[in-house]
């Protein structure tokens, strides 16, 4: 890797090109986009970049900070800064009720899951209220890490009345496919989205930094009869997942 050529002032620094840290930031962005700095390659330490560019370490630090924030560069304790692997962004429509598996298959994206928990247990007060069940009823839990093209995208924690899903182990790939086989696939849902910062536990599973922006999605799904079939709380990576809503203006308005 020819860092001297990448960071030489003659290749990017202009007298009237604006603030120097912004010019350096743009130079690193271009080197990443052009493949001069491919994913997984370490960036030189601040002091070395300062020496190569003739800039101060403070200027170098100010140039790298927004690259870390945008996800182009990763900073790992004890390993310095490296060029991050590109993350494919995925969109999900809010106007259609589909499972994660169905949505990814529609886009030609390979999906896999890592099971975190499949069990039958007593419901929490929140689950009793949302599922409209009695305190004596049991619930089936399905917790899993969802991956798209082998990249962790979301953590789903689904809770269903045990009367709807007798055996959580019967879900092999798609929850909705399993429910469809017994005539219990939901036909509508209410979703609440909230932007938050990811917890340490979830960050480990999604392979991102603690405190990274994420989307917390709560879904309450119903059968055609109005019976609640599913209460799911999910965490989606904010850097890799977009929810898209189509809005229509009523005629005559």
Sine and cosine of phi, psi and omega as CSV:
sin_phi,cos_phi,sin_psi,cos_psi,sin_omega,cos_omega
0.00,0.00,0.87,-0.49,-0.05,-1.00
-1.00,-0.02,0.99,0.14,-0.01,-1.00
-0.91,0.41,-0.52,0.85,0.00,-1.00
-0.86,0.51,-0.70,0.71,-0.01,-1.00
-0.93,0.36,-0.63,0.78,-0.03,-1.00
-0.91,0.41,-0.68,0.74,-0.15,-0.99
-0.98,-0.18,-0.01,1.00,0.02,-1.00
-0.86,0.52,0.77,-0.63,-0.05,-1.00
-0.83,0.56,-0.53,0.85,-0.06,-1.00
-0.90,0.43,-0.30,0.95,-0.05,-1.00
-1.00,-0.04,-0.17,0.99,-0.08,-1.00
-0.42,-0.91,-0.45,0.89,-0.11,-0.99
-0.99,0.13,0.85,-0.52,0.00,-1.00
-0.92,-0.39,0.61,-0.79,-0.04,-1.00
-0.87,0.49,-0.62,0.78,-0.01,-1.00
-0.92,-0.39,0.54,0.84,-0.05,-1.00
-1.00,-0.05,0.12,0.99,0.00,-1.00
0.98,-0.17,-0.14,-0.99,-0.03,-1.00
-0.84,0.54,0.63,-0.77,-0.13,-0.99
-0.91,0.42,-0.61,0.79,-0.03,-1.00
-0.93,0.38,-0.52,0.86,0.05,-1.00
-0.94,0.33,-0.64,0.77,0.05,-1.00
-0.90,0.44,-0.64,0.77,0.03,-1.00
-0.92,0.39,-0.66,0.75,0.05,-1.00
-0.85,0.53,-0.72,0.69,0.00,-1.00
-0.90,0.43,-0.59,0.81,0.01,-1.00
-0.90,0.44,-0.68,0.73,0.02,-1.00
-0.92,0.40,-0.66,0.75,0.05,-1.00
-0.86,0.51,-0.69,0.73,0.00,-1.00
-0.92,0.40,-0.64,0.77,0.01,-1.00
-0.90,0.44,-0.58,0.81,0.05,-1.00
-0.94,0.35,-0.73,0.69,-0.03,-1.00
-0.89,0.45,-0.58,0.81,-0.04,-1.00
-1.00,0.08,-0.08,1.00,0.01,-1.00
1.00,0.08,0.09,1.00,0.06,-1.00
-0.93,0.37,-0.54,0.84,0.08,-1.00
-0.88,-0.48,1.00,0.06,-0.06,-1.00
-0.97,0.26,0.29,-0.96,0.02,-1.00
-0.83,0.56,0.65,-0.76,0.02,-1.00
1.00,0.00,-0.23,0.97,0.01,-1.00
-0.98,0.19,0.72,-0.70,0.03,-1.00
-0.97,0.24,0.58,-0.82,0.18,-0.98
-0.99,0.16,0.56,-0.83,0.08,-1.00
-0.87,0.49,0.40,-0.92,0.07,-1.00
-0.86,0.51,0.37,-0.93,-0.02,-1.00
-0.79,0.61,-0.70,0.71,-0.06,-1.00
-0.89,0.45,-0.57,0.82,0.00,-1.00
-0.96,0.29,-0.66,0.75,0.05,-1.00
-0.89,0.46,-0.63,0.77,0.03,-1.00
-0.87,0.49,-0.65,0.76,0.01,-1.00
-0.93,0.37,-0.66,0.75,-0.03,-1.00
-0.93,0.36,-0.56,0.83,-0.07,-1.00
-1.00,-0.09,-0.33,0.94,-0.08,-1.00
0.98,0.20,0.24,0.97,0.01,-1.00
-0.98,-0.19,0.23,-0.97,0.02,-1.00
-0.98,0.21,0.33,-0.95,0.03,-1.00
-0.91,0.41,-0.52,0.85,0.05,-1.00
-0.89,0.45,-0.68,0.73,0.02,-1.00
-0.90,0.44,-0.68,0.74,0.02,-1.00
-0.88,0.47,-0.69,0.73,-0.01,-1.00
-0.89,0.46,-0.65,0.76,0.01,-1.00
-0.92,0.39,-0.49,0.87,0.03,-1.00
-0.96,0.27,-0.61,0.80,-0.07,-1.00
-0.98,0.18,-0.53,0.85,-0.07,-1.00
-0.80,0.60,-0.76,0.65,0.00,-1.00
-0.93,0.38,-0.42,0.91,0.05,-1.00
-0.94,0.33,-0.57,0.82,0.08,-1.00
-0.93,0.36,-0.69,0.73,-0.02,-1.00
-0.89,0.45,-0.59,0.81,-0.03,-1.00
-0.99,0.13,-0.14,0.99,0.05,-1.00
1.00,-0.02,0.05,1.00,0.02,-1.00
-0.96,0.26,-0.50,0.86,-0.02,-1.00
-0.81,-0.58,0.66,-0.75,0.06,-1.00
-0.95,-0.32,0.66,-0.75,0.10,-1.00
-0.92,-0.39,0.89,-0.46,-0.03,-1.00
-0.91,-0.41,0.74,-0.67,-0.03,-1.00
-0.86,0.51,0.83,-0.56,0.02,-1.00
1.00,0.06,-0.17,0.99,-0.03,-1.00
-0.87,-0.49,-0.08,1.00,-0.01,-1.00
0.97,0.23,-0.44,-0.90,-0.05,-1.00
-0.97,-0.24,0.69,-0.73,0.05,-1.00
-0.75,-0.66,0.38,-0.92,0.06,-1.00
-0.96,0.27,0.81,-0.59,-0.09,-1.00
-0.96,0.27,0.47,-0.88,0.13,-0.99
-0.94,0.35,0.69,-0.73,0.01,-1.00
-0.91,0.41,0.63,-0.78,0.00,-1.00
-0.94,-0.33,0.82,-0.57,0.03,-1.00
-0.97,0.25,0.81,-0.58,0.02,-1.00
-0.99,0.14,0.64,-0.77,-0.01,-1.00
-0.85,-0.52,0.65,-0.76,0.02,-1.00
-0.94,-0.33,0.59,-0.81,0.14,-0.99
-0.77,-0.64,0.77,-0.64,0.01,-1.00
-0.96,0.27,0.62,-0.78,0.07,-1.00
-1.00,-0.03,-0.05,1.00,-0.05,-1.00
-1.00,-0.08,-0.11,0.99,-0.03,-1.00
-0.81,-0.59,0.69,-0.72,0.04,-1.00
-1.00,-0.02,0.97,-0.25,0.03,-1.00
-0.69,-0.72,0.35,-0.94,0.11,-0.99
-0.99,0.15,0.24,-0.97,0.05,-1.00
-0.85,0.52,-0.70,0.72,-0.01,-1.00
-0.88,0.48,-0.73,0.68,0.00,-1.00
-0.88,0.47,-0.67,0.74,-0.05,-1.00
-0.91,0.42,-0.67,0.74,-0.01,-1.00
-0.95,0.32,-0.63,0.78,0.03,-1.00
-0.89,0.46,-0.59,0.81,0.03,-1.00
-0.87,0.49,-0.50,0.87,-0.02,-1.00
-1.00,-0.10,0.05,1.00,0.00,-1.00
0.96,0.28,0.42,0.91,-0.02,-1.00
-0.98,-0.22,0.73,-0.68,0.00,-1.00
-0.96,0.27,0.77,-0.63,0.00,-1.00
-0.90,-0.43,0.59,-0.81,0.11,-0.99
-0.65,-0.76,0.28,-0.96,0.01,-1.00
-0.72,-0.70,0.53,-0.85,0.17,-0.99
-0.90,-0.44,0.88,-0.48,-0.04,-1.00
-0.95,0.32,0.77,-0.64,0.06,-1.00
-0.97,-0.23,-0.52,0.85,0.00,-1.00
-0.22,-0.98,0.72,-0.69,0.17,-0.99
-0.67,-0.75,0.95,-0.33,-0.12,-0.99
-0.38,-0.92,0.24,-0.97,0.12,-0.99
-0.92,-0.38,0.76,-0.65,-0.04,-1.00
-0.43,-0.90,0.04,-1.00,0.03,-1.00
-0.97,0.25,0.56,-0.83,-0.02,-1.00
-0.98,0.18,0.42,-0.91,0.12,-0.99
-0.99,0.13,0.27,-0.96,0.05,-1.00
-0.83,0.56,-0.62,0.78,0.02,-1.00
-0.90,0.44,-0.65,0.76,0.00,-1.00
-0.94,0.34,-0.61,0.79,0.05,-1.00
-0.86,0.51,-0.70,0.72,-0.03,-1.00
-0.93,0.37,-0.72,0.69,-0.08,-1.00
-0.96,0.27,-0.59,0.81,-0.02,-1.00
-1.00,0.06,-0.12,0.99,0.01,-1.00
0.83,0.56,0.76,0.65,0.02,-1.00
-0.88,-0.47,0.21,-0.98,0.01,-1.00
-1.00,0.09,0.27,-0.96,-0.02,-1.00
-0.93,0.38,-0.32,0.95,-0.02,-1.00
-1.00,0.03,-0.21,0.98,-0.02,-1.00
-0.98,0.19,0.51,-0.86,0.04,-1.00
-0.99,-0.14,0.32,-0.95,0.03,-1.00
-0.80,-0.59,0.46,-0.89,0.10,-1.00
-0.99,-0.17,0.75,-0.66,-0.03,-1.00
-0.93,-0.36,0.69,-0.72,0.07,-1.00
-0.74,-0.68,0.97,-0.25,0.04,-1.00
-0.92,-0.38,0.78,-0.63,-0.02,-1.00
-0.45,-0.89,0.42,-0.91,0.11,-0.99
-1.00,-0.08,0.83,-0.56,-0.03,-1.00
-0.98,-0.17,0.74,-0.67,-0.02,-1.00
-0.85,-0.53,0.61,-0.79,0.09,-1.00
-0.85,-0.52,0.87,-0.50,-0.11,-0.99
0.78,0.62,0.67,0.74,0.07,-1.00
0.94,0.34,0.17,0.99,0.04,-1.00
-0.97,-0.24,0.82,-0.58,0.03,-1.00
-0.87,0.50,0.82,-0.57,-0.06,-1.00
-0.92,-0.40,-0.63,0.77,-0.14,-0.99
-0.41,-0.91,0.40,-0.92,0.16,-0.99
-0.91,-0.42,0.85,-0.53,0.01,-1.00
-0.93,-0.37,0.75,-0.66,0.06,-1.00
-0.82,-0.57,0.99,-0.10,-0.10,-1.00
-0.99,-0.17,0.65,-0.76,0.06,-1.00
-0.79,-0.61,0.78,-0.63,-0.01,-1.00
-0.76,-0.65,0.53,-0.85,0.11,-0.99
-0.85,0.53,0.67,-0.75,0.00,-1.00
-0.88,0.47,-0.38,0.93,0.06,-1.00
-0.94,0.35,-0.40,0.92,0.03,-1.00
-1.00,0.04,-0.74,0.68,0.00,-1.00
-0.86,-0.51,0.99,-0.17,-0.08,-1.00
-0.92,0.40,-0.67,0.75,-0.09,-1.00
-0.78,-0.63,0.96,-0.28,0.00,-1.00
-0.88,0.47,-0.38,0.92,0.03,-1.00
-0.95,0.31,-0.20,0.98,0.02,-1.00
-0.96,0.26,-0.27,0.96,0.04,-1.00
-0.99,0.14,0.92,-0.38,-0.03,-1.00
-0.98,-0.19,-0.70,0.72,0.00,-1.00
-0.80,-0.60,-0.93,0.38,-0.07,-1.00
-0.95,-0.30,0.82,-0.58,0.07,-1.00
-0.88,0.47,-0.69,0.72,-0.05,-1.00
-0.92,0.38,-0.54,0.84,0.08,-1.00
-0.90,0.43,-0.66,0.75,0.03,-1.00
-0.90,0.44,-0.68,0.73,0.01,-1.00
-0.92,0.38,-0.57,0.82,0.00,-1.00
-0.89,0.45,-0.57,0.82,-0.01,-1.00
-0.90,0.43,-0.44,0.90,0.00,-1.00
-0.95,-0.32,0.25,0.97,0.05,-1.00
0.94,0.33,0.46,0.89,-0.05,-1.00
-0.84,-0.53,0.37,0.93,0.02,-1.00
-0.95,0.30,0.75,-0.66,-0.02,-1.00
-0.92,0.39,0.46,-0.89,-0.01,-1.00
-0.92,-0.39,-0.26,0.97,0.07,-1.00
-0.46,-0.89,0.30,-0.95,-0.03,-1.00
-0.44,-0.90,0.41,-0.91,0.13,-0.99
-0.91,-0.41,0.81,-0.58,-0.01,-1.00
-0.88,-0.47,0.65,-0.76,0.10,-0.99
-0.88,-0.48,0.79,-0.61,-0.01,-1.00
-0.93,-0.37,0.68,-0.73,0.00,-1.00
-0.62,-0.78,0.79,-0.61,0.04,-1.00
-0.99,0.14,0.81,-0.59,0.01,-1.00
-0.63,-0.78,-0.06,-1.00,0.09,-1.00
-0.96,-0.27,0.69,-0.73,-0.12,-0.99
-0.94,0.35,0.59,-0.81,0.01,-1.00
-0.98,0.18,0.25,-0.97,0.00,-1.00
-0.87,0.48,-0.68,0.73,-0.02,-1.00
-0.88,0.47,-0.73,0.68,-0.02,-1.00
-0.95,0.31,-0.54,0.84,0.01,-1.00
-0.89,0.46,-0.60,0.80,0.03,-1.00
-0.89,0.45,-0.68,0.73,-0.02,-1.00
-0.93,0.36,-0.63,0.78,-0.05,-1.00
-1.00,0.01,0.01,1.00,0.06,-1.00
0.84,0.55,0.77,0.64,0.10,-1.00
-0.66,-0.75,0.09,-1.00,-0.07,-1.00
-0.98,0.19,0.59,-0.80,0.09,-1.00
-0.85,0.53,0.68,-0.73,0.00,-1.00
1.00,-0.01,-0.11,0.99,0.05,-1.00
-0.88,0.48,0.55,-0.83,0.02,-1.00
-0.90,0.44,0.67,-0.74,0.03,-1.00
-0.56,-0.83,0.17,-0.99,0.06,-1.00
-0.92,-0.38,0.84,-0.54,0.14,-0.99
-1.00,-0.10,0.85,-0.53,-0.07,-1.00
-0.87,-0.49,0.83,-0.56,0.08,-1.00
-0.95,-0.32,0.82,-0.58,-0.03,-1.00
-0.85,-0.53,0.75,-0.66,0.09,-1.00
-0.87,-0.48,0.90,-0.43,-0.11,-0.99
-0.94,-0.34,0.53,-0.85,-0.11,-0.99
-0.77,-0.64,0.48,-0.87,0.20,-0.98
-0.99,0.17,0.15,-0.99,0.03,-1.00
-0.88,0.48,-0.45,0.89,0.00,-1.00
-0.97,0.24,-0.20,0.98,-0.05,-1.00
0.99,-0.14,-0.09,1.00,0.02,-1.00
-0.94,0.35,0.70,-0.71,0.03,-1.00
-0.96,0.27,0.78,-0.63,-0.07,-1.00
-0.93,-0.38,-0.37,0.93,-0.13,-0.99
-0.40,-0.92,0.69,-0.73,0.14,-0.99
-0.80,-0.60,0.94,-0.34,-0.11,-0.99
-0.84,-0.54,0.71,-0.70,0.10,-0.99
-0.89,-0.46,0.85,-0.52,-0.08,-1.00
-0.82,-0.57,0.43,-0.90,0.10,-1.00
-0.84,-0.55,0.85,-0.52,-0.01,-1.00
-0.92,-0.38,0.64,-0.77,0.08,-1.00
-0.90,0.45,0.81,-0.58,-0.01,-1.00
-0.94,0.33,-0.37,0.93,-0.03,-1.00
-1.00,0.01,-0.04,1.00,-0.11,-0.99
-0.71,-0.71,-0.07,1.00,-0.11,-0.99
-0.70,-0.71,0.77,-0.64,0.04,-1.00
-0.86,-0.51,0.69,-0.72,0.16,-0.99
-0.98,-0.20,0.76,-0.65,-0.08,-1.00
-0.87,-0.49,0.76,-0.65,0.03,-1.00
-0.89,-0.45,0.70,-0.71,0.09,-1.00
-0.99,-0.16,0.82,-0.58,-0.03,-1.00
-0.94,-0.33,0.67,-0.74,0.01,-1.00
-0.86,-0.52,0.62,-0.78,0.07,-1.00
-1.00,-0.06,0.85,-0.53,0.00,-1.00
-0.85,0.52,0.56,-0.83,0.02,-1.00
-0.89,0.46,0.64,-0.77,0.02,-1.00
1.00,0.04,-0.03,1.00,0.00,-1.00
-0.99,-0.11,0.00,0.00,0.00,0.00
